[in-house]
Amino acid sequence: MREVKKILLLSDTHSCHEADIIRHFDAYDELWHAGDWGEVRLSDIMEKTGKMIRGVWGNIDGQDIRNRYPLNNRFTCEGLDVWMTHIGGYPGKYNPKILTELRKNPPQLFICGHSHILRVMRDPNLNNMLCMNPGAAGRHGFHHMRTMLKFEIDQAQIKNVAVIELGKRTAGILPELQ
């Protein structure tokens, strides 16, 4: 029987490790984080699940996270070539620091965070590469809705991509802090 991997993808948690994020972990085979963790606590919680954790560090992350995760993470999952980085961009607006490598050797799935803008789109100029940015799961930033992505990988094919909305960024915050 072939195995289908269920993936939870999040980014830009900015030290947020609330129950509304953590409660999703059990439903997935692998947990992926595209940077700006903020602190190691969420990484520790993810590691305690015993699941495969894949991640990268982001521009706000300190040495503790940078010691655990690389800047760029290129790997294969169920036959799918994946490249994850924090500041990656999207079709037509890629980070110039990675554009040459993307053109030379595009992955099937390109993942980044940083912008806090949820995006799932293909790049017809780079072998129809799928680009994903899960938005921001944390409360810090300008985004209105906190989001994550879920999807499945089945024999190098991405299926059942869906958005998980965690609620408004300011929900539950004391009025004087808004």
Protein Blocks (a to p, Z undefined) as FASTA:
>chain_A
ZZdddddddehklopacfklmmmmmmpmbdcdeejnopamlmmmmmmnopacdddddfkb
cfklmmmpcfbdcddeehiacdddfblojehiacfklmmmmmmmccfbdcdehjopacdd
ddfkngoiacddebjabfbdjbfbdcddddddeehiaehiacddebjfkgoiafklZZ
